[in-house]
């Protein structure tokens, strides 16, 4: 069987230092011009599943419970489970370990028609304030949490991971066709804060230095 090659919809004007092939994707793990943050990281190559069922709360994807309340999020080892509504949950893999989607028709792989980006590091939430009316820094939210609405004028699902000033961060998905516009808007908004593209290793580093409350 011939190799299937997959292409991320995200394009950065930056020079990769290290990259690897993974399940048909070329994954940049490090860029030449990386710094102390903040970083915009392409995670579009990682699995994302949509789960829909009238009894969606009875499922345990990746061995994790689905939150009972829409807007709530369960965080496991590099896996986020977002309760969307009464019958739907979204499962995002945010680590390099590939997992096979369960053979259950309630699951749909949505990786090919969406993009996934993380904005992590100092001033991440300040950058978000320039591109959305969503209050991602709301101190009354329990973290991590799901917020749905426009980011850079595009309908998005946003999960705020941490509001700790030492290591802020959020991750979001949107339709694949908006990827280039969203990237350009975010990089322009983050220029004053030194926002630059980051490789996948920056996301792994984020998990190691962040206490998610």
C-alpha positions as CSV (number, residue, x, y, z in Angstrom):
1,X,0.0,0.0,0.0
2,X,1.4,3.4,-0.9
3,X,2.2,6.0,1.8
4,X,-0.5,8.6,2.5
5,X,0.9,12.1,2.9
6,X,-1.0,14.6,5.0
7,X,-0.4,18.3,5.0
8,X,-1.2,20.8,7.8
9,X,-3.2,23.9,6.7
10,X,-0.9,26.0,8.9
11,X,2.1,27.7,7.3
12,X,4.7,29.6,9.3
13,X,7.4,31.8,7.8
14,X,10.1,30.2,9.9
15,X,13.0,27.8,9.4
16,X,12.6,24.3,11.0
17,X,15.7,23.0,12.8
18,X,14.2,19.6,13.6
19,X,11.3,17.8,12.1
20,X,10.1,14.2,11.8
21,X,7.7,12.1,9.8
22,X,4.7,10.8,11.8
23,X,1.8,8.9,10.3
24,X,2.2,10.7,7.0
25,X,2.6,14.2,8.6
26,X,5.8,16.2,8.7
27,X,5.9,17.5,12.2
28,X,8.2,20.4,13.1
29,X,9.6,19.9,16.6
30,X,11.9,22.9,16.7
31,X,12.4,26.2,14.8
32,X,15.6,28.1,14.3
33,X,14.4,31.3,15.8
34,X,12.8,30.0,19.0
35,X,13.1,32.3,22.0
36,X,11.6,32.6,25.5
37,X,8.0,32.9,24.3
38,X,5.2,33.4,23.7
39,X,4.8,30.8,20.9
40,X,2.2,29.9,18.4
41,X,2.3,26.1,17.8
42,X,0.8,24.0,15.1
43,X,-0.8,20.9,16.5
44,X,-3.0,20.1,13.5
45,X,-1.3,16.7,13.0
46,X,-2.5,15.4,16.4
47,X,-5.7,13.3,16.5
48,X,-9.0,15.0,17.2
49,X,-12.2,13.1,17.6
50,X,-15.8,14.1,17.7
51,X,-18.1,11.9,19.8
52,X,-21.9,12.1,19.5
53,X,-24.4,9.9,21.2
54,X,-27.6,10.5,23.2
55,X,-25.8,8.8,26.2
56,X,-22.5,10.5,25.5
57,X,-21.7,10.7,29.2
58,X,-21.5,6.9,29.4
59,X,-18.3,6.8,27.2
60,X,-14.8,6.9,28.6
61,X,-12.5,7.9,25.7
62,X,-8.8,7.2,26.5
63,X,-9.9,6.0,29.9
64,X,-11.1,9.5,31.0
65,X,-14.6,10.5,32.1
66,X,-16.6,13.0,30.0
67,X,-17.6,16.1,32.1
68,X,-21.3,16.2,32.9
69,X,-21.6,20.0,32.2
70,X,-21.2,21.6,28.8
71,X,-18.2,23.9,28.8
72,X,-16.3,21.7,31.3
73,X,-13.1,19.9,30.3
74,X,-11.3,16.8,31.5
75,X,-7.5,16.9,31.2
76,X,-5.5,13.6,31.1
77,X,-2.0,12.8,30.0
78,X,-1.9,15.0,26.9
79,X,-5.6,14.5,26.2
80,X,-8.4,17.0,26.6
81,X,-12.1,16.0,26.6
82,X,-14.5,18.9,26.1
83,X,-18.2,18.6,26.8
84,X,-19.8,20.5,24.0
85,X,-23.5,20.0,24.7
86,X,-26.0,17.3,25.9
87,X,-25.0,14.8,23.2
88,X,-21.5,15.8,22.0
89,X,-18.0,15.8,23.3
90,X,-14.6,16.6,21.6
91,X,-11.5,14.7,22.3
92,X,-8.1,16.4,21.5
93,X,-4.8,14.7,21.7
94,X,-2.1,17.3,22.6
95,X,0.9,15.0,23.0
96,X,3.0,13.0,20.4
97,X,1.6,9.6,21.4
98,X,-0.6,8.4,18.6
99,X,-3.8,6.6,19.7
100,X,-6.2,4.7,17.5
101,X,-9.8,5.9,17.4
102,X,-12.2,3.4,18.9
103,X,-14.1,1.3,16.4
104,X,-17.5,2.8,17.4
105,X,-19.6,4.8,14.9
106,X,-20.2,7.4,17.6
107,X,-16.7,8.6,17.0
108,X,-15.6,10.7,14.0
109,X,-12.0,11.7,13.1
110,X,-12.1,15.4,12.4
111,X,-8.4,16.0,12.0
112,X,-8.5,16.4,8.2
113,X,-11.1,19.2,8.2
114,X,-9.9,21.3,11.2
115,X,-6.7,22.9,12.3
116,X,-5.4,23.0,15.9
117,X,-3.1,25.7,17.3
118,X,-1.8,26.5,20.8
119,X,-0.7,29.9,22.0
120,X,1.4,29.4,25.1
121,X,4.0,31.4,27.1
122,X,4.1,34.8,28.6
123,X,1.4,37.3,27.6
124,X,-0.6,34.7,25.7
125,X,-3.9,35.9,27.3
126,X,-2.9,39.5,26.6
127,X,-2.6,38.6,22.9
128,X,-6.0,37.0,23.0
129,X,-7.6,40.3,24.2
130,X,-6.5,41.9,20.9
131,X,-8.3,39.4,18.7
132,X,-11.4,38.3,20.6
133,X,-14.2,39.6,22.9
134,X,-14.1,36.2,24.7
135,X,-12.8,36.7,28.3
136,X,-10.2,33.9,28.4
137,X,-8.7,35.4,31.6
138,X,-11.9,35.3,33.6
139,X,-10.7,34.5,37.1
140,X,-13.9,32.8,38.0
141,X,-13.5,30.0,35.5
142,X,-12.2,26.7,36.7
143,X,-9.3,25.6,34.5
144,X,-9.0,24.0,32.1
145,X,-12.3,25.2,30.5
146,X,-13.9,25.3,27.1
147,X,-15.0,28.6,25.6
148,X,-16.8,28.7,22.3
149,X,-17.0,31.8,20.1
150,X,-15.1,34.0,17.6
151,X,-11.3,34.2,17.8
152,X,-9.7,36.4,15.1
153,X,-13.2,36.7,13.6
154,X,-13.5,32.9,13.2
155,X,-15.8,30.5,15.1
156,X,-13.5,28.5,17.4
157,X,-13.5,26.1,20.2
158,X,-10.9,27.4,22.8
159,X,-9.6,25.6,25.8
160,X,-7.8,27.8,28.4
161,X,-5.1,25.7,30.0
162,X,-3.6,28.1,32.4
163,X,-3.8,31.7,33.4
164,X,-0.7,31.6,35.5
165,X,1.4,34.7,34.6
166,X,4.6,32.6,34.5
167,X,3.1,30.2,31.9
168,X,-0.2,31.2,30.3
169,X,-1.7,29.3,27.5
170,X,-4.7,28.2,25.5
171,X,-5.3,25.8,22.6
172,X,-8.1,26.1,19.9
173,X,-9.5,24.5,16.8
174,X,-11.3,26.0,13.9
175,X,-12.2,25.0,10.3
176,X,-9.2,24.1,8.2
177,X,-10.0,26.8,5.6
178,X,-9.4,29.6,8.1
179,X,-6.0,28.5,9.2
180,X,-3.8,30.9,7.3
181,X,-5.9,33.9,8.1
182,X,-6.0,33.0,11.8
183,X,-2.2,32.5,11.9
184,X,-1.6,35.9,10.2
185,X,-3.9,37.8,12.5
186,X,-2.5,36.2,15.7
187,X,1.2,36.8,14.7
188,X,0.4,40.4,13.8
189,X,-1.5,40.9,17.1
190,X,1.4,39.3,19.1
191,X,4.2,41.1,17.4
192,X,4.6,43.6,20.3
193,X,4.8,40.7,22.7
194,X,7.4,38.8,20.6
195,X,5.1,36.1,19.5
196,X,6.8,33.6,17.1
197,X,6.2,30.1,15.8
198,X,7.2,27.3,18.1
199,X,7.9,23.7,17.4
200,X,6.0,20.8,19.0
201,X,8.6,20.5,21.8
202,X,7.3,23.8,23.2
203,X,4.0,22.2,23.9
204,X,5.6,19.3,25.7
205,X,7.6,21.8,27.7
206,X,4.4,23.7,28.6
207,X,3.0,20.5,30.1
208,X,6.1,20.1,32.2
209,X,6.1,23.6,33.7
210,X,2.4,24.4,34.1
211,X,0.1,23.6,37.0
212,X,-3.4,23.5,35.7
213,X,-5.9,24.4,38.4
